């Protein structure tokens, strides 16, 4: 209570140190302008040089295996590789180390592909593979890994499921 007997009622804000309303408004406007500039830069592709390390679209590989006589110790594998990336493919390596393939038995695919494979083009290679311990059977699915190495040195690995036919 005050000295004259009248109770004082507090109105408004307490006087504490802080950011004034004008400074806070200016900071919010500046933040909105910076956010708009960054959004515009991304939308217009201004930062595209920062993302050019590797291919932007996946390489696709389709494969088929023909087993002469339905069951046998050899098969002919044909792979079709499409370069949908942004850089030429300089090297191709194929790995088929799972059973029944002979370990390292798909090494012949690397030289079989003619490189470089330009962007937007396909390459086809066929190699005879050998089984190890058991036979290839028509109607079975076999797995291979294809590694494509691009012009900039980046790599992409594609898992290929081969459905075998007679």
trRosetta pair geometry for C-beta under 8 A, 3 or more apart (Angstrom, degrees):
i j d omega theta_ij theta_ji phi_ij phi_ji
1 5 6.5 -6 173 -140 122 30
1 6 7.4 151 -162 76 82 24
1 7 5.4 -57 -110 -94 75 69
1 8 7.8 146 -138 5 30 77
2 5 7.1 -47 75 27 77 18
2 6 5.3 -12 46 65 120 73
2 7 7.1 179 4 -103 86 19
2 8 5.4 90 -45 -33 111 103
10 14 7.7 -2 -175 -80 136 81
13 16 7.8 -97 155 18 103 87
19 23 5.0 -119 -174 86 93 120
19 24 5.0 112 123 -60 120 93
19 27 7.7 -22 -180 -1 148 143
20 23 4.8 91 57 10 82 101
20 24 6.9 -149 93 -5 41 89
21 24 5.7 -57 -145 39 32 113
21 25 6.2 34 156 -21 66 106
22 25 5.9 -54 -149 35 28 111
22 26 6.5 27 154 -16 63 107
23 26 5.7 -55 -147 38 32 111
23 27 6.3 35 153 -21 65 106
24 27 5.7 -53 -148 35 31 113
24 28 6.5 31 154 -18 64 105
25 28 5.8 -55 -150 36 31 111
25 29 6.5 30 154 -17 65 105
26 29 5.8 -54 -147 37 32 110
26 30 6.3 33 154 -19 65 107
27 30 5.7 -54 -145 37 30 111
27 31 6.3 33 155 -21 64 106
28 31 5.7 -52 -146 35 31 113
28 32 6.5 31 155 -18 64 105
29 32 5.8 -55 -150 36 31 111
29 33 6.5 32 152 -19 65 105
30 33 5.7 -54 -148 35 32 111
30 34 6.4 32 154 -18 66 106
31 34 5.9 -54 -147 37 30 110
31 35 6.4 31 155 -18 64 107
32 35 5.8 -54 -147 38 31 112
32 36 6.4 32 154 -20 64 107
33 36 5.7 -56 -149 36 31 112
33 37 6.4 31 153 -20 65 105
34 37 5.8 -54 -148 35 31 111
34 38 6.5 29 155 -16 65 106
35 38 5.9 -55 -147 38 31 109
35 39 6.3 32 154 -19 65 108
36 39 5.7 -54 -146 38 31 113
36 40 6.3 32 155 -20 64 106
37 40 5.7 -54 -147 37 30 112
37 41 6.4 33 153 -23 64 105
38 41 5.6 -52 -148 33 32 113
38 42 6.6 27 156 -13 64 103
39 42 6.1 -58 -151 38 31 106
39 43 6.1 26 155 -17 66 112
40 43 5.7 -59 -142 41 30 110
40 44 6.0 14 164 -7 67 114
40 46 7.9 44 118 -5 69 132
41 44 6.4 -65 -141 45 23 99
41 46 4.0 -73 -163 50 78 137
41 47 6.0 71 143 -27 102 98
42 45 7.9 41 180 -67 29 24
42 46 7.2 -67 -60 41 24 90
42 47 6.0 -19 -99 24 62 122
45 48 4.5 5 -176 -36 86 121
47 50 4.9 -27 175 20 86 121
47 51 7.1 67 129 -9 84 101
48 51 6.1 -71 -157 45 45 100
48 52 6.8 64 149 -51 73 98
49 52 5.9 -37 -150 -3 39 122
51 56 7.8 65 138 -93 110 105
52 86 7.4 -109 -144 109 77 146
52 152 7.9 165 140 -77 81 162
53 152 6.6 -172 -172 129 44 150
53 154 6.1 107 146 -62 79 139
54 85 7.6 -73 159 -153 66 126
54 87 7.7 -96 -159 17 37 129
54 150 6.5 132 -144 39 70 152
54 152 6.8 -137 -92 70 49 130
54 154 3.6 -127 -105 140 100 171
54 156 7.5 131 179 -56 123 99
55 58 7.4 121 114 -94 124 22
55 59 6.9 54 96 -39 169 87
55 84 7.7 98 178 91 127 60
55 85 2.8 -59 -133 -138 126 116
55 86 5.4 166 -131 21 58 76
55 87 6.1 -116 -79 29 81 89
55 150 5.9 -173 -41 -79 101 153
55 154 6.9 -160 -4 94 75 130
55 156 6.3 -44 38 -39 129 138
56 85 6.7 130 32 -151 54 61
56 86 5.1 54 8 -28 97 121
57 84 4.1 -82 113 125 124 101
57 85 5.6 -158 60 -92 75 40
57 86 7.3 116 17 -36 85 77
58 84 6.5 21 75 65 45 118
58 85 7.8 -24 -168 -71 4 82
58 156 6.9 169 -143 -173 65 148
58 158 7.5 115 179 -95 104 111
59 81 6.5 0 174 -171 112 92
59 82 6.7 168 -163 81 63 57
59 83 5.9 -19 -117 -110 96 50
59 84 6.5 173 -100 31 39 79
59 85 6.1 -23 -63 -33 84 108
59 89 7.1 76 -107 -78 140 135
59 146 7.9 -120 113 109 125 118
59 148 4.9 57 3 19 175 157
59 156 5.2 142 17 90 115 140
59 158 5.9 -109 89 -45 96 135
60 81 7.5 162 87 -154 48 46
60 82 4.7 -1 59 51 93 109
60 84 6.5 41 -2 -2 96 122
60 158 7.3 147 -135 -136 24 152
61 79 5.9 -13 -168 -168 104 105
61 80 7.0 156 -154 79 52 49
61 81 5.1 -12 -103 -103 85 72
61 82 7.6 -163 -74 19 40 71
61 146 4.9 120 -71 37 169 156
61 158 4.7 135 12 109 121 145
61 160 5.0 -70 107 -84 120 121
62 79 7.2 154 81 -155 44 55
62 80 4.8 -8 58 56 94 101
62 160 7.6 155 -133 -140 13 112
63 77 6.3 -5 -169 -172 113 95
63 78 6.7 163 -150 85 62 51
63 79 4.7 -19 -98 -101 94 73
63 80 7.4 -172 -76 20 46 67
63 144 6.6 84 -41 40 176 130
63 160 4.7 72 2 168 133 130
63 161 7.7 175 57 81 110 31
63 162 4.6 -60 112 -96 119 91
64 77 7.4 165 85 -151 43 52
64 78 5.2 -7 58 56 90 97
64 162 6.6 145 -126 -151 13 88
64 163 7.0 -30 -125 64 65 73
64 165 7.0 -17 -174 13 101 110
65 75 4.9 24 -179 156 104 132
65 76 7.0 157 -155 78 56 43
65 77 4.9 -19 -100 -98 84 75
65 78 7.8 -178 -81 19 38 66
65 129 7.8 -48 -132 37 115 125
65 136 7.2 -119 150 -169 131 139
65 142 6.2 26 -7 36 160 124
65 162 4.5 66 -17 160 113 126
65 163 7.3 -174 34 87 89 29
65 164 4.1 -43 86 -102 108 81
65 165 7.3 150 84 20 57 63
66 75 6.3 164 77 -165 42 80
66 76 4.8 -11 55 57 98 97
66 78 7.8 32 -5 -4 101 104
66 164 7.2 158 -93 -159 15 74
66 165 5.8 -29 -110 71 65 83
66 166 7.3 44 -161 161 72 12
67 70 6.2 47 103 -158 110 12
67 71 6.8 22 149 -89 131 16
67 72 5.5 168 -176 35 91 100
67 74 7.9 155 -137 95 66 47
67 75 4.6 -38 -90 -105 70 104
67 136 4.6 -157 -109 115 126 114
67 137 6.8 171 98 -169 176 6
67 138 4.6 -144 55 -65 120 80
67 164 5.1 39 -18 175 111 123
67 165 7.2 177 23 84 78 30
67 166 6.0 -48 72 -106 81 51
68 72 5.6 5 67 2 75 163
68 74 7.1 7 27 82 107 92
68 75 7.6 -173 3 -109 70 51
68 76 7.7 63 -34 -5 94 102
68 166 7.5 77 -138 -166 18 65
69 72 5.3 93 62 -51 108 120
69 166 7.0 -116 82 -153 9 100
70 137 7.1 8 159 -156 69 59
70 138 4.4 -81 -141 15 59 126
70 166 4.3 -14 -80 -105 68 123
71 135 5.1 52 180 131 86 142
71 136 7.1 172 -149 85 44 54
71 137 5.3 -1 -106 -109 82 70
71 138 7.0 -95 -56 3 52 84
72 75 6.9 145 78 -63 102 72
72 131 7.8 157 116 4 52 127
72 135 5.8 155 79 -162 8 111
72 136 5.9 -20 67 55 64 94
73 130 6.2 6 152 -156 86 76
73 131 4.9 -123 -152 41 57 103
73 135 5.7 -73 -73 -117 54 81
73 136 7.2 128 -128 10 11 88
74 128 5.7 2 -175 -178 117 102
74 129 6.8 157 -155 81 64 44
74 130 5.5 -29 -100 -101 78 62
74 131 7.1 -129 -68 -2 31 83
74 136 7.3 -69 93 18 12 130
75 128 7.3 163 84 -153 32 61
75 129 5.5 -18 63 59 83 93
75 131 7.6 68 -4 -44 100 96
75 136 4.5 -65 -42 96 126 175
75 164 6.4 -57 -143 -130 147 122
76 126 6.0 13 177 -176 99 108
76 127 7.5 172 -151 87 60 29
76 128 5.4 -35 -97 -97 71 68
76 129 7.7 158 -102 15 21 75
77 106 7.5 -30 59 -119 153 104
77 109 7.9 -46 94 -81 120 118
77 126 6.8 171 87 -148 45 59
77 127 5.8 -16 60 61 93 77
77 128 7.8 150 16 -107 74 18
77 129 5.4 30 -6 -9 118 121
77 144 7.4 104 -169 -47 152 154
77 162 6.4 -43 -130 -129 106 155
78 124 6.7 2 -175 -172 96 99
78 125 7.3 176 -148 91 56 39
78 126 4.4 -19 -98 -97 81 92
79 94 7.1 -167 -13 -98 163 141
79 109 6.7 34 25 -144 138 129
79 124 7.1 172 88 -147 49 54
79 125 5.6 -7 57 59 92 84
79 126 7.8 171 18 -83 62 44
79 144 7.7 -100 -84 91 130 151
79 146 6.8 153 -165 -88 150 139
79 160 6.9 -14 -121 -155 111 171
80 122 5.8 1 -178 -175 93 122
80 123 7.5 169 -153 83 52 39
80 124 5.0 -16 -102 -99 76 86
81 89 7.5 -79 137 61 131 170
81 92 6.5 -142 -18 -117 174 144
81 113 6.7 2 28 -122 138 135
81 117 6.7 -58 104 -123 113 173
81 122 6.6 154 80 -156 46 67
81 123 5.2 -13 59 58 98 87
81 124 7.7 179 19 -81 69 37
81 125 7.8 8 1 11 108 100
81 146 6.7 -163 -98 170 118 151
81 148 6.9 153 -170 -83 135 123
82 121 7.6 -161 -145 109 61 28
82 122 4.7 -30 -96 -97 72 88
83 88 7.1 23 175 -139 162 42
83 89 5.1 -140 -97 -15 129 113
83 117 4.7 155 -28 121 137 110
83 118 6.8 173 72 97 142 30
83 119 5.7 -111 124 -116 112 36
83 120 6.8 -39 88 7 86 23
83 121 5.9 9 42 58 108 65
83 122 7.5 -173 11 -87 72 36
83 123 7.9 41 -19 -2 103 98
83 148 7.4 171 -101 -167 90 151
84 119 7.7 60 -152 -161 17 73
84 120 7.2 66 -112 -89 49 45
85 89 7.4 109 36 -57 132 88
85 119 6.2 -107 79 -117 63 91
85 150 6.3 -98 122 -105 160 131
85 156 7.6 -169 -73 -8 136 147
86 119 6.4 15 -146 -114 19 138
87 119 6.8 108 41 -68 4 110
87 150 4.4 78 91 -177 123 116
87 151 4.2 -130 175 29 115 108
87 152 5.7 -87 -122 -6 170 96
87 154 7.8 105 49 45 146 106
88 115 8.0 122 157 -170 103 84
88 116 4.1 31 160 169 128 130
88 117 6.3 160 -165 71 76 46
88 118 5.3 -37 -107 -110 100 42
88 119 6.3 -90 -74 -33 57 74
88 150 7.0 136 82 -155 40 69
88 151 4.9 73 55 -51 80 115
89 92 6.5 43 152 -61 126 91
89 115 6.2 -98 109 -131 80 106
89 116 6.1 155 74 -160 48 72
89 117 4.1 -1 50 47 108 103
89 123 8.0 -120 69 8 131 135
89 148 4.8 -56 -134 -169 125 108
89 149 6.8 105 -162 67 73 45
89 150 5.9 -57 -104 -99 53 57
89 151 7.8 -92 -79 -34 15 72
90 115 5.6 92 -170 165 30 131
90 116 5.2 -29 -98 -102 54 96
90 149 5.5 -59 63 100 88 92
90 150 6.7 87 6 -177 90 15
90 151 5.8 121 -36 -85 113 50
91 110 7.0 1 -174 -154 87 99
91 115 5.9 2 -83 -101 34 178
91 148 7.6 155 85 -158 54 43
91 149 4.2 5 56 46 97 119
92 109 6.7 -87 120 134 107 95
92 110 5.8 -178 87 -125 67 55
92 113 4.3 22 42 45 140 156
92 115 6.5 179 -5 -64 92 124
92 117 7.7 51 -46 -12 120 130
92 123 7.6 -150 -29 83 154 140
92 125 7.8 170 95 3 147 148
92 146 6.7 -18 -166 -169 97 95
92 147 7.2 152 -158 80 46 56
92 148 5.7 -13 -105 -104 76 66
92 149 7.5 -148 -69 18 33 78
93 109 7.5 106 -162 85 28 102
93 110 5.1 6 -103 -88 57 110
93 146 7.5 155 82 -158 48 47
93 147 4.5 -9 60 57 97 107
93 149 7.6 49 -3 -19 100 106
94 106 4.3 -98 113 145 103 120
94 107 7.6 -166 66 -93 81 20
94 109 3.6 18 18 61 134 149
94 110 6.7 -150 13 -49 80 67
94 127 8.0 173 65 29 151 147
94 144 5.8 -5 -171 177 99 121
94 145 7.1 155 -158 82 49 52
94 146 5.4 -15 -104 -104 77 71
94 147 7.7 -163 -75 21 31 72
95 106 6.2 156 -131 65 12 127
95 144 6.7 154 77 -166 48 69
95 145 4.4 -9 58 59 102 103
95 146 7.9 -163 23 -72 70 29
95 147 7.2 44 -8 -11 106 106
96 101 4.2 -153 132 -135 103 175
96 105 6.0 -64 77 69 109 91
96 106 3.9 100 13 -26 107 133
96 129 6.6 -21 80 -139 157 147
96 142 7.3 29 -151 155 117 115
96 143 7.5 161 -131 97 76 53
96 144 4.6 -33 -84 -110 95 88
96 145 7.6 -176 -69 22 48 68
97 101 6.7 -107 -109 83 11 121
97 103 5.4 35 -137 -130 82 72
97 104 7.1 34 -95 -44 89 45
98 101 6.3 66 68 27 50 108
98 142 7.6 175 80 -163 112 80
98 143 5.7 30 35 63 146 104
99 132 7.2 -107 -128 71 70 91
99 133 6.7 -48 -141 63 108 128
99 134 6.8 54 175 32 107 116
100 131 4.1 4 135 -151 113 102
100 132 6.0 178 177 47 65 58
100 133 6.2 -139 -141 65 87 85
100 134 4.4 -106 -110 69 130 90
100 135 6.8 -6 151 68 167 8
100 136 6.3 -155 71 -70 130 62
100 142 7.9 -78 35 -113 78 122
101 105 4.8 -152 176 48 94 130
101 106 6.8 -14 -169 -33 144 99
101 129 6.1 -42 -128 172 97 126
101 130 7.6 94 -154 78 57 50
101 131 6.7 -73 -96 -116 28 49
101 132 6.5 12 121 11 25 102
101 142 7.3 110 -44 -169 106 130
102 105 3.6 106 65 -64 88 126
102 129 7.4 -169 25 -179 93 79
102 130 4.8 17 -13 85 128 96
102 131 6.9 132 -38 164 78 8
102 132 4.2 123 -93 -49 59 116
103 132 6.9 -20 -9 2 67 167
104 107 5.3 4 177 -32 80 117
105 129 5.2 90 140 -153 117 88
105 130 5.6 -135 -142 48 135 78
105 132 7.4 -160 -42 -30 140 113
106 109 5.3 -5 169 -5 85 118
106 127 6.8 117 -144 90 63 146
106 129 6.2 -7 -84 -106 75 120
106 144 6.3 141 -110 -136 168 117
107 110 6.4 -30 -178 8 56 111
108 111 6.6 -61 -164 46 51 98
108 112 5.9 55 144 -32 76 115
108 127 4.5 149 94 -140 116 136
109 112 5.1 -64 -144 36 37 119
109 113 6.6 32 164 -20 72 98
109 125 5.6 118 -149 113 75 140
109 127 5.3 -102 -73 -11 72 147
109 146 7.9 -94 132 -115 149 91
110 113 6.8 -66 -165 29 25 99
112 125 3.6 109 124 -160 111 125
112 126 7.1 -146 -177 49 142 34
112 127 5.6 -120 -43 -61 161 105
113 117 7.1 -42 170 -51 114 120
113 123 5.1 76 -152 133 93 138
113 125 4.8 -78 -68 -42 67 139
114 117 7.6 115 90 -75 65 79
114 123 6.0 -157 50 -140 75 124
115 123 7.6 -20 -76 -86 60 170
116 151 7.3 34 -135 -76 139 94
117 121 5.7 -152 -178 85 77 105
117 122 7.6 -21 -161 -169 120 12
117 123 4.8 -95 -105 -23 123 126
117 148 8.0 -67 46 -145 132 119
118 121 4.6 63 65 8 83 130
131 134 6.1 -91 167 84 128 50
131 135 5.5 139 68 -127 167 29
131 136 5.3 -156 -59 -32 128 81
136 140 7.1 -150 -169 53 64 128
136 142 7.5 -36 -130 -51 100 141
136 164 6.2 -166 173 -137 107 164
137 140 4.6 79 74 -16 90 125
137 164 7.0 123 90 82 42 142
138 164 5.2 -129 -125 123 44 99
138 165 5.6 31 -151 -172 103 21
138 166 4.0 -8 -105 -59 164 79
139 163 7.9 -17 -149 -174 25 84
139 164 6.5 -41 17 78 23 86
139 165 7.6 74 -58 -104 49 44
140 163 8.0 179 96 -148 30 50
140 164 5.3 8 59 33 71 120
141 161 5.3 -4 -174 -177 117 99
141 162 6.5 151 -159 76 59 48
141 163 5.4 -27 -100 -95 82 61
141 164 7.3 -163 -87 1 29 81
142 161 7.6 148 74 -160 35 52
142 162 4.6 -22 63 61 86 107
142 164 6.5 54 -2 -40 107 110
143 159 6.7 -22 -160 -169 102 93
143 160 7.1 143 -157 78 51 54
143 161 6.0 -24 -99 -103 70 61
143 162 7.3 -164 -76 15 20 84
144 159 7.8 150 81 -160 44 47
144 160 4.7 -20 65 63 91 107
144 162 6.3 47 -1 -23 109 117
145 157 5.9 -10 -173 -170 105 103
145 158 7.3 150 -159 74 55 44
145 159 6.1 -28 -103 -102 71 58
145 160 7.3 176 -91 17 20 84
146 157 7.1 153 79 -156 46 52
146 158 4.7 -18 62 60 99 97
146 160 5.8 52 -11 -20 110 123
147 155 5.7 -4 -173 -172 97 119
147 156 7.3 163 -152 82 52 40
147 157 5.1 -19 -99 -100 77 77
147 158 7.9 -178 -78 19 31 69
148 155 6.7 157 80 -155 48 64
148 156 5.1 -9 56 58 99 90
148 157 8.0 -173 20 -80 67 31
148 158 7.2 31 -6 -4 105 109
149 153 7.1 -21 -173 -148 96 32
149 154 7.7 165 -153 88 56 34
149 155 5.1 -27 -100 -98 66 88
150 153 7.0 -37 74 33 74 18
150 154 5.0 -5 44 63 118 80
150 155 7.1 -164 6 -83 81 34
150 156 7.4 55 -31 -4 108 97
